[in-house]
């Protein structure tokens, strides 16, 4: 569950590196763009957000904050999903 302990809002967006790059470029052009998709959470300052996501395969998956300047500042990460029998579980 993303917790924003900062003074400004952030996003948590799941996607491939290519998708995140493309979305970050759009956010630069349209910084006030509003969107609400199941693979993202908007987290205001001092609040927490939640994404419930079922990964259907093992692998590494990227996430980032795509607000203008945040992505470029390195607000990115990766989730590693490993198979546990017939279920995939998130790991770090």
N, C-alpha and C positions, 0 to 999 in steps of 0.2 A: 504494500500500500504506500504510494508516494506521499511523503510528508514534506511540506514546504516550510522550512524554518527561517526563510529569508524575508526580505522587505518588499519584494516584487513578485508578481505572478509567474508561474512556470507551466509548462506542458510536459506530459509524459506521453510519447508517441511511439508505438511499436511499428517497425517496418524494415524493409531491406535497406542497405546503405544507399542504393540508387533511389528508392522511394523517398527516403529521408532527405537526400540531397535535393531532389526535385521539389519536395514540399517546402524545404527551407528557402529555396529560391523564390517560390511563390509568396511566402510570408514576407520576404524582403520587399516585393513589389506591392503587396496588399497587407500591410501590417495589422489592419483592423479587421481582417477576414475572420468571420465567425464560422466555426465548423464543430460538429459533434459526431464523432464516429466511435464505434465500439472499441477500436484499438487505440484510443487516446483518452487522456484525462487532463482537464484544465484544473490547476491547483493554485488558488489565490494565496497571497502571502498569509502565513500563519495558519493555513488550513491543510487538510489532507484530502487526497482523492483515492479512487479505487477503480481498478480495471479487473474484471473477471474474464480470463482468457484461457481457452483450452488449446494447448499445442497438440497438433495431430501427428507430429513426428519429432524425432530427435534432431538436434542441430544447434547452431548458434544463431541468435536473433538479436538484431540491433534495436536500440531505443534512443530517443533524444528529446531535448527541449527545442522546439522549432521556432520559438519567439525570436524576432530579429535580434541578432547579436549573441544570443545564447548558444546556438549551435556552433557558431564560429569560435566562441570562447571555450569550447570543449565540453559542453553539457551533453555528453553522449555516454552510452554504455552498451553492454552486451549481456544477454541472458543465455546461459548454456542449458539446454534441455537434454536430459539423458533418459534412456529407456530403462524402466524398471518392470520387467516382465512385459505385459501387454499395455502398460500405462507409461506415459511420458511424464516426468516430474521436473520441475524447474530447479536448477542449481546455480551456483555462482562459480 
